[in-house]
């Protein structure tokens, strides 16, 4: 048996030697060697009907998730039921609702209610509105969302960033103190258009537009907003009466130190700093041990109760401690007749509403997706937008300002064991009882405690680990993050947002107009060709330059791609000449990453072909995709260079044009 194996091994060695001799004899002939194996040609897809191609493109762009798949092969009555359930998901999951789920939702709803009531009063101040408007915004919008939203975990209400954004942009148009009624009308108008913007984006399935604000820009914007919000709270925390209306850090600090000698109130500072320490400590406990998540959730309400009682028994308001005073009792009054549908404030309300709506939408969808992934269920982003838009439209007509998903409340909602959106209904019911019966008890609540609640809430907006990760992964992303942060802190919220969007767009334009290209080499003992910078052991093929283009080729980058390829060729020719190696005779363009090409791209390749002809260099294409090869044939470019110059793989192209490689193998 051993002898048989030895004889087989000997015969195999002879076969290998024979093949090597055949290859050498072919190489020495000086003619182009064609691989003995069959070379697959690049397939040209069959011509599609123009209408079908257009509808397929539209479907993939706007209906990638195939939202109508549930309606296929259904009766008319069933389709009607499914349509109603699509608009009101509560009718779908409500059928399987159980007592066990209700217990979880009840506990979660009561927990987030204890957090939202003091936060709502504080955030309304941030938006330059009376405290009750914050409570209004946690009564009606959560009810609408519970009917139409698809997230099980998101908690709806006012949030710090949107409140600050609204307060800043609205006060630039109308003075909230001198013209309070007009200011409120503009706030309702902005809320109405914020809802219209959100619902329109969802209905037209344009949700991908919010993705243009990159994660890095959002991290920087949120951190900058947190600094700005915290600085604004120094007025309440220090008991300052005369405070700047500007939000940049220089103006705020100048106002703070300018009032240091006569404007600060030590009683207010003691109350504010004491309860701020308590709130931050409770946050630390909740973060350290997840079992105590309820501690930071209930801490703001405890702080409000204790501070209010302390001010009431000591009459600290007579010693300069500023208090909330009266909060209007009763549920939301109608505000339909207060929305500006004409006049000079219509366009201003539209502009503010679009900006606030987009920011609120970005935050809510990000929060919803985060918790959906944690619980492993799908979230329909476009349906969420319609639900958020509907709740803000209804909210604008019931004296609410822009509401969205709150990350702090949603986190508490999740950890408290919520099962469905019923937790929002529970929270809304508690807010209703508060508006009807409890609001007079907040009369002696000091403004310092509201400032402390806001500061402790916005601490969570500082995502330092995310910023460090951004720096490690992508320096340009970090520039976007830092630009957004500095823009908000040193200028204003609007300008910081503009900087964030501008840098995000700049990155997209840079990637589109300056796509990456690479020189490929052959990995040893394989037929695989890879980037020589990534794989230093990859060897260049003598007489052949292989270039890969890592992007679609459009009018915006076609000229750059052509010039970059020619520059690669010039550099390679100089290196070859200096090393006394064979001159470049073939230029292979690896087109696997090129997903599409337009007329400008075709024109650029025609110019590249003519330039290469003058240098006696043959242009060869490797593995163009179906869209690209179809356009190459339609433009007659394939015939121009020759169909025999288009190959399925780089290895096929090299083996057909480079005898040296075959000899090396």
C-alpha positions in Angstrom: 0.0 0.0 0.0 2.9 2.4 0.8 4.4 1.5 -2.5 1.2 2.4 -4.3 1.0 5.8 -2.5 4.6 6.5 -3.4 4.0 5.6 -7.1 0.9 7.9 -7.1 2.8 10.7 -5.6 5.6 10.2 -8.2 3.1 10.3 -11.0 1.5 13.5 -9.6 4.9 15.2 -9.5 5.5 14.3 -13.1 2.2 15.8 -14.1 3.0 19.1 -12.3 6.4 19.2 -13.9 4.8 18.6 -17.3 2.3 21.4 -16.8 5.1 23.8 -15.7 7.1 22.9 -18.8 4.1 23.6 -21.0 3.5 27.0 -19.3 7.2 27.9 -19.8 7.1 26.9 -23.4 4.0 29.1 -23.9 5.7 32.0 -22.1 8.8 31.8 -24.2 6.9 32.0 -27.4 6.4 35.7 -26.9 2.8 35.6 -27.8 -0.1 36.5 -25.4 -1.1 33.5 -23.4 -4.8 32.7 -23.0 -5.8 30.6 -20.0 -6.6 27.0 -20.9 -9.7 27.3 -18.8 -12.8 28.8 -20.2 -13.1 32.5 -19.4 -16.6 33.6 -18.5 -17.7 36.7 -20.2 -19.4 39.5 -18.3 -23.1 39.1 -18.7 -25.3 41.9 -20.1 -28.6 42.0 -18.3 -31.7 41.7 -20.5 -33.3 45.0 -21.5 -36.0 46.0 -19.0 -39.2 47.8 -19.8 -38.7 51.6 -19.0 -41.9 51.8 -16.9 -41.0 48.6 -14.9 -37.5 49.9 -14.3 -38.8 53.2 -13.1 -41.4 51.6 -10.7 -38.7 49.2 -9.4 -36.5 52.2 -8.6 -39.3 54.1 -6.9 -40.3 51.0 -4.9 -36.7 50.4 -3.7 -36.2 54.1 -2.8 -39.5 54.8 -1.0 -40.9 51.3 -0.2 -37.8 49.3 0.6 -39.5 47.6 3.6 -42.5 46.6 1.4 -45.1 48.0 3.7 -48.0 46.6 1.6 -46.9 43.0 1.8 -49.5 42.3 4.5 -52.3 43.3 2.1 -51.4 40.7 -0.6 -54.0 38.1 -1.3 -56.4 39.5 1.3 -60.2 40.1 0.9 -61.5 43.7 0.8 -62.8 43.6 4.3 -59.5 42.2 5.6 -57.6 44.9 3.7 -59.8 47.5 5.4 -59.1 46.1 8.8 -55.4 45.9 8.1 -55.5 49.5 6.9 -57.1 50.7 10.1 -54.6 48.7 12.2 -51.7 50.3 10.2 -52.9 53.7 11.2 -53.9 52.7 14.8 -51.5 49.9 15.9 -53.3 49.7 19.3 -56.1 47.9 17.6 -53.7 45.1 16.5 -51.7 44.5 19.8 -54.7 45.5 22.0 -56.4 42.2 21.1 -53.7 40.2 22.9 -53.3 42.6 25.8 -53.4 40.9 29.2 -53.6 41.7 32.9 -49.9 40.8 33.3 -48.9 43.3 30.7 -51.1 45.9 32.4 -49.4 45.5 35.7 -46.0 46.1 34.0 -47.4 49.2 32.2 -49.0 50.5 35.4 -45.8 50.4 37.3 -43.8 51.9 34.4 -46.5 54.6 33.8 -46.5 55.7 37.5 -42.7 55.7 37.6 -42.3 58.0 34.5 -45.1 60.2 35.7 -43.2 60.9 38.9 -40.3 61.9 36.7 -42.2 63.9 34.0 -44.2 66.2 36.2 -41.3 68.2 37.7 -39.4 67.9 34.4 -42.4 69.3 32.5 -42.6 72.4 34.7 -38.9 73.0 34.3 -38.8 72.5 30.6 -41.7 74.9 30.0 -39.5 77.5 31.7 -36.8 76.6 29.3 -39.2 77.3 26.4 -40.2 80.7 28.0 -43.7 79.4 28.6 -45.8 79.2 31.8 -45.3 75.9 33.8 -48.8 74.5 32.9 -47.9 74.3 29.2 -45.2 71.7 30.0 -47.9 69.6 31.8 -50.3 70.1 28.9 -47.7 68.6 26.5 -47.5 65.5 28.7 -51.2 65.0 28.7 -52.6 65.1 25.1 -49.6 64.0 22.9 -48.9 60.8 24.8 -52.5 59.7 24.3 -52.3 60.3 20.6 -49.0 58.5 20.4 -50.4 55.5 22.3 -53.1 55.1 19.6 -50.8 55.6 16.6 -47.2 54.8 17.6 -45.5 51.5 17.1 -42.8 51.7 19.8 -43.5 49.9 23.1 -40.9 51.8 25.1 -40.7 55.4 24.1 -42.1 57.9 26.6 -43.6 61.1 25.1 -43.3 64.6 26.4 -41.3 67.9 26.3 -37.5 67.5 26.2 -34.7 69.8 27.1 -33.1 70.3 23.7 -36.3 71.0 21.8 -37.5 73.3 24.6 -34.3 75.3 24.5 -34.4 75.4 20.7 -38.0 76.7 20.7 -37.3 79.1 23.5 -34.3 80.6 21.7 -35.8 80.8 18.2 -39.2 82.1 19.4 -37.7 84.8 21.6 -35.7 86.0 18.6 -39.0 86.9 17.0 -41.2 87.9 19.9 -40.4 89.0 23.5 -41.9 86.4 25.8 -42.4 88.8 28.6 -43.7 91.9 26.9 -45.8 90.0 24.4 -46.6 86.8 26.1 -49.9 86.1 24.2 -48.3 86.6 20.8 -45.3 84.5 21.9 -47.7 81.6 22.9 -49.5 81.9 19.6 -46.2 81.6 17.7 -45.3 78.6 19.8 -48.5 76.8 18.9 -48.0 77.8 15.2 -44.5 76.3 15.3 -45.8 73.2 17.0 -48.5 72.8 14.3 -45.9 73.1 11.5 -43.5 70.8 13.3 -46.3 68.1 13.3 -47.1 68.8 9.6 -43.4 68.4 8.7 -43.1 65.1 10.7 -46.3 63.6 9.3 -45.5 64.7 5.7 -42.1 63.0 5.9 -43.6 59.9 7.2 -46.6 59.8 4.7 -44.3 60.5 1.7 -41.8 58.0 3.1 -39.0 60.5 3.2 -37.7 59.4 6.6 -34.2 58.8 5.1 -33.8 62.6 5.1 -33.2 62.7 8.8 -30.2 60.4 8.3 -28.4 63.3 6.7 -27.7 64.6 10.2 -24.9 62.2 11.1 -24.5 60.4 14.5 -21.3 62.4 15.1 -23.0 65.7 14.5 -25.9 64.7 16.8 -23.5 63.7 19.6 -21.7 67.1 19.4 -25.0 69.0 19.1 -26.5 67.3 22.1 -23.4 67.9 24.2 -23.3 71.6 23.2 -27.0 71.9 23.9 -26.4 70.3 27.4 -23.7 73.0 28.2 -26.0 75.8 27.0 -29.0 74.5 28.9 -26.9 74.1 32.1 -25.5 77.6 31.8 -29.0 79.0 31.3 -30.0 77.4 34.6 -27.4 79.4 36.5 -30.0 82.2 36.6 -32.4 80.1 38.7 -29.6 78.2 40.6 -27.9 81.5 41.8 -31.1 83.6 42.1 -30.1 86.2 39.5 -32.9 88.6 38.5 -31.3 90.4 35.5 -29.9 87.8 33.2 -28.8 87.9 29.5 -31.1 86.6 26.8 -28.2 85.4 24.8 -27.2 81.7 25.0 -23.5 81.7 24.1 -21.1 80.9 26.9 -19.3 84.2 26.8 -22.5 86.3 27.2 -23.8 84.0 29.9 -20.6 83.9 32.0 -20.3 87.7 31.7 -23.9 88.0 33.0 -23.2 85.6 35.8 -20.0 87.3 37.1 -21.4 90.7 36.5 -24.1 89.9 39.1 -21.7 88.2 41.5 -21.5 91.1 44.0 -25.2 92.1 44.3 -27.3 89.7 42.1 -26.7 86.4 43.7 -29.0 85.1 46.5 -27.3 82.8 49.0 -30.5 81.2 50.2 -31.3 80.2 46.6 -27.8 78.9 46.1 -28.0 76.7 49.3 -31.4 75.2 48.1 -30.3 74.7 44.5 -26.8 73.2 45.2 -28.2 70.9 48.0 -30.9 69.4 45.8 -28.6 69.3 42.7 -26.2 67.2 44.8 -29.0 64.9 45.9 -30.2 64.5 42.3 -26.8 63.7 40.9 -26.1 61.3 43.7 -29.4 59.5 43.0 -28.4 59.3 39.3 -25.1 57.7 40.4 -27.0 55.1 42.5 -29.3 54.2 39.6 -26.3 53.9 37.3 -24.3 51.9 39.7 -27.0 49.3 40.4 -29.8 48.8 37.8 -32.1 47.4 40.5 -32.3 51.0 41.9 -33.5 52.5 38.6 -36.5 54.0 40.4 -34.3 56.1 42.7 -33.3 58.7 40.0 -36.8 58.4 38.6 -38.5 59.5 41.8 -35.8 61.8 43.0 -37.0 64.9 41.1 -40.5 64.6 42.6 -39.1 64.1 46.1 -36.9 67.2 45.6 -39.9 69.3 44.5 -42.0 68.2 47.4 -39.2 68.8 50.0 -38.1 72.1 48.6 -41.7 73.4 48.3 -42.4 72.4 51.9 -39.2 74.0 53.0 -39.9 77.3 51.3 -43.5 77.3 52.6 -42.6 76.9 56.2 -39.7 79.3 56.2 -41.3 81.9 53.8 -38.0 81.9 51.9 -39.7 83.7 49.0 -39.7 86.9 51.2 -35.9 86.6 51.4 -35.4 86.7 47.6 -35.9 83.0 46.8 -37.8 83.0 43.4 -40.8 80.6 43.3 -43.1 79.3 40.6 -46.1 81.1 41.9 -49.5 80.1 40.4 -49.8 77.2 37.9 -53.1 77.5 36.1 -55.5 74.7 37.1 -57.5 72.5 34.7 -56.8 70.5 31.5 -55.7 71.9 28.2 -57.8 74.7 26.7 -58.3 74.8 23.0 -55.8 76.8 20.9 -57.1 76.2 17.4 -58.0 79.9 17.0 -54.5 81.0 18.3 -52.5 79.4 15.5 -51.3 81.9 12.9 -52.7 80.7 9.5 -51.9 84.1 7.9 -50.0 87.2 8.5 -46.3 88.0 9.1 -45.8 85.3 11.7 -47.0 82.4 9.5 -43.7 82.0 7.7 -41.7 82.5 10.9 -43.8 79.8 12.6 -43.2 77.5 9.6 -39.4 78.0 9.7 -39.2 77.4 13.4 -41.6 74.4 13.2 -39.6 72.7 10.5 -36.3 73.0 12.4 -37.9 71.9 15.7 -39.8 69.1 14.1 -36.7 67.7 12.4 -34.7 67.7 15.7 -37.6 66.2 17.6 -38.0 63.6 14.9 -34.3 62.7 14.9 -34.3 62.2 18.7 -37.5 60.2 18.8 -36.6 57.8 16.0 -33.1 57.3 17.4 -34.6 56.5 20.9 -37.3 54.2 19.4 -34.8 52.2 17.3 -32.4 51.9 20.3 -35.1 50.2 22.5 -36.6 48.3 19.7 -33.2 46.6 19.0 -32.8 45.9 22.7 -36.2 44.1 22.8 -35.7 42.6 19.3 -38.8 44.0 17.5 -39.1 46.0 14.3 -39.9 49.7 14.3 -41.4 51.3 11.3 -39.7 54.6 11.1 -42.2 56.2 8.6 -45.2 55.1 10.8 -43.4 56.6 13.8 -43.1 59.9 11.9 -46.8 60.0 11.1 -47.7 59.2 14.7 -45.3 61.9 16.1 -46.6 64.4 13.5 -50.3 63.7 14.3 -49.7 64.1 18.1 -48.0 67.5 17.6 -50.7 68.7 15.2 -53.4 67.7 17.8 -51.1 69.1 20.5 -50.9 72.5 18.8 -54.6 72.7 18.9 -54.8 71.9 22.6 -52.2 74.4 24.0 -49.2 72.1 23.8 -45.7 72.8 22.4 -43.5 70.4 20.5 -43.3 67.0 22.3 -41.2 64.0 21.3 -39.5 61.0 22.8 -37.5 61.6 25.9 -34.4 59.5 26.4 -34.3 59.7 30.2 -38.0 58.9 30.6 -37.8 56.1 27.9 -34.9 54.6 29.8 -36.8 54.6 33.0 -39.9 53.3 31.2 -37.9 50.4 29.8 -36.2 49.6 33.1 -39.5 49.8 35.0 -40.8 46.9 32.9 -43.2 48.6 30.4 -44.9 46.2 28.0 -46.8 48.5 25.6 -47.6 52.1 24.9 -50.3 51.9 27.7 -47.5 53.2 30.0 -47.9 56.5 28.2 -51.7 56.4 28.8 -51.0 55.8 32.6 -48.6 58.7 32.7 -51.1 60.9 30.9 -53.8 60.0 33.4 -51.5 61.0 36.3 -50.7 64.3 34.6 -54.5 64.8 34.1 -55.1 64.3 37.9 -52.2 66.7 38.6 -53.7 69.4 36.4 -57.1 69.0 37.9 -56.2 68.8 41.6 -52.5 69.2 42.5 -51.2 72.2 40.6 -52.0 74.7 43.4 -49.5 72.8 45.6 -46.6 73.9 43.3 -47.1 77.5 44.2 -44.1 77.7 46.6 -41.8 75.5 44.4 -38.5 77.4 44.1 -37.1 78.0 40.7 -33.8 76.8 41.9 -35.1 73.2 42.2 -36.4 73.4 38.6 -32.9 74.5 37.5 -31.3 71.7 39.5 -33.7 69.2 37.8 -32.8 70.4 34.4 -29.1 70.4 35.0 -29.2 66.8 36.4 -31.3 65.8 33.4 -28.9 67.2 30.7 -25.9 65.6 32.3 -26.9 62.5 30.4 -26.6 64.3 27.1 -22.8 64.3 27.5 -21.8 61.1 25.7 -18.0 61.2 26.3 -17.4 57.5 25.4 -19.2 58.1 22.0 -17.0 61.1 21.3 -13.9 59.1 22.1 -15.0 56.3 19.8 -15.8 58.8 17.0 -12.2 60.1 17.4 -10.8 56.6 17.1 -12.9 55.6 14.1 -13.1 58.7 11.9 -11.3 62.0 12.4 -13.6 63.8 10.0 -16.6 62.6 12.0 -14.9 64.0 15.1 -14.5 67.4 13.3 -18.3 67.3 12.7 -18.9 66.5 16.3 -16.6 69.2 17.6 -17.9 71.8 15.1 -21.5 71.2 16.2 -20.5 71.3 19.9 -18.5 74.6 19.6 -21.1 76.2 17.4 -23.8 75.6 20.0 -21.7 76.6 23.0 -20.0 79.7 21.5 -22.7 81.0 19.2 -26.3 79.7 19.4 -28.4 76.6 19.1 -29.5 77.4 15.5 -26.0 78.1 14.3 -24.7 75.0 16.0 -27.4 73.0 14.2 -26.5 74.7 10.9 -22.8 73.8 11.4 -23.7 70.2 12.2 -25.8 69.9 9.1 -23.2 71.7 6.9 -20.4 69.5 8.1 -22.5 66.4 7.5 -23.3 67.5 4.0 -19.6 68.5 3.4 -18.5 64.9 4.3 -21.1 63.4 1.9 -19.9 65.8 -0.9 -16.3 65.0 -0.2 -16.9 61.3 -0.3 -18.9 61.6 -3.5 -16.6 64.0 -5.3 -13.3 62.4 -4.2 -13.9 58.7 -4.1 -11.1 56.4 -3.0 -9.0 54.6 -5.5 -6.3 51.9 -4.9 -3.5 50.0 -6.7 -4.0 46.3 -6.5 -1.4 43.5 -6.3 -1.6 39.7 -6.4 -1.5 37.9 -3.1 1.2 35.1 -3.1 0.0 31.6 -4.1 -3.5 32.9 -4.9 -5.4 34.5 -7.8 -6.7 37.2 -5.5 -5.8 40.9 -6.1 -6.0 43.3 -3.2 -5.0 46.8 -2.2 -1.1 46.9 -1.8 -1.4 49.3 1.1 -3.6 47.0 3.0 -1.6 43.9 2.0 2.1 44.9 1.6 2.9 41.3 0.5 0.7 41.7 -2.6 3.0 41.9 -5.7 2.5 44.2 -8.6 2.2 42.5 -12.0 5.0 43.4 -14.4 3.8 45.5 -17.3 0.3 45.8 -15.8 -1.2 48.5 -13.6 -4.4 47.5 -11.7 -6.5 50.3 -10.3 -9.7 49.9 -8.3 -12.4 52.7 -8.1 -14.4 52.4 -4.8 -17.4 54.4 -5.8 -20.1 55.0 -8.4 -18.9 57.3 -11.1 -21.1 60.4 -11.6 -20.8 63.9 -13.0 -19.5 65.1 -9.6 -16.5 62.8 -9.6 -16.0 61.5 -13.1 -13.2 64.0 -14.0 -11.4 63.3 -10.7 -11.5 59.6 -11.3 -10.0 60.0 -14.8 -7.3 62.3 -13.5 -6.5 60.1 -10.5 -6.1 57.0 -12.7 -3.8 58.9 -15.1 -1.8 60.2 -12.1 -1.5 56.6 -10.8 -0.2 55.7 -14.3 2.3 58.5 -14.4 3.6 57.6 -10.9 3.9 54.0 -11.8 5.7 54.7 -15.1 8.3 56.9 -13.2 8.9 54.1 -10.7 9.2 51.4 -13.5 11.6 53.6 -15.4 13.8 54.2 -12.3 13.9 50.5 -11.5 14.6 49.5 -15.2 11.5 47.3 -15.3 9.2 46.6 -18.3 7.0 49.5 -19.2 3.3 49.6 -18.5 1.4 48.1 -21.4 -2.0 47.4 -19.8 -4.2 49.4 -17.4 -6.9 47.2 -15.7 -9.7 49.0 -14.0 -11.4 46.9 -11.3 -15.0 48.0 -11.3 -16.6 45.7 -8.8 -17.3 48.6 -6.3 -18.7 50.8 -9.1 -22.4 50.5 -8.6 -23.5 53.0 -11.3 -22.1 55.3 -14.0 -23.8 58.2 -15.8 -23.1 60.0 -19.1 -20.4 62.1 -17.6 -18.7 58.9 -16.3 -18.9 57.3 -19.8 -17.4 60.5 -21.3 -14.6 60.4 -18.8 -13.8 56.8 -19.7 -13.7 57.7 -23.4 -11.2 60.5 -22.6 -9.2 58.1 -20.5 -9.2 55.5 -23.4 -7.9 58.2 -25.8 -5.2 59.3 -23.4 -4.1 55.7 -22.9 -4.0 55.1 -26.7 -1.5 58.0 -27.0 0.7 56.2 -24.4 0.3 52.8 -26.2 -1.4 51.5 -23.1 -4.4 49.2 -23.4 -7.5 49.8 -21.3 -9.1 46.7 -19.7 -12.1 46.6 -17.5 -12.8 43.9 -14.8 -16.1 42.8 -13.4 -18.4 45.8 -14.2 -21.8 45.3 -12.5 -25.1 44.9 -14.4 -26.1 48.6 -14.4 -22.6 49.6 -15.5 -22.1 47.0 -18.3 -25.6 47.8 -19.6 -24.6 51.5 -19.9 -21.2 50.7 -21.4 -23.0 48.7 -24.2 -25.7 51.3 -24.6 -23.1 54.1 -25.1 -21.1 51.9 -27.5 -18.0 52.2 -25.2 -17.8 48.4 -24.9 -17.4 48.2 -28.7 -14.9 51.1 -28.6 -12.4 49.3 -26.4 -13.5 45.8 -27.6 -15.6 43.3 -25.9 -12.5 41.1 -25.5 -11.1 43.7 -23.1 -13.9 43.3 -20.6 -13.3 40.4 -18.1 -15.2 38.8 -15.2 -12.3 39.0 -12.8 -9.0 40.7 -12.4 -7.2 37.3 -12.6 -8.8 36.6 -16.0 -7.8 40.0 -17.3 -4.2 39.5 -16.0 -3.8 36.0 -17.4 -5.0 37.2 -20.8 -2.6 40.1 -21.1 0.5 39.2 -19.0 2.6 36.2 -20.0 5.1 37.2 -17.2 2.5 36.3 -14.6 1.9 32.9 -16.0 5.7 32.2 -16.1 5.9 33.4 -12.5 3.1 30.9 -11.5 
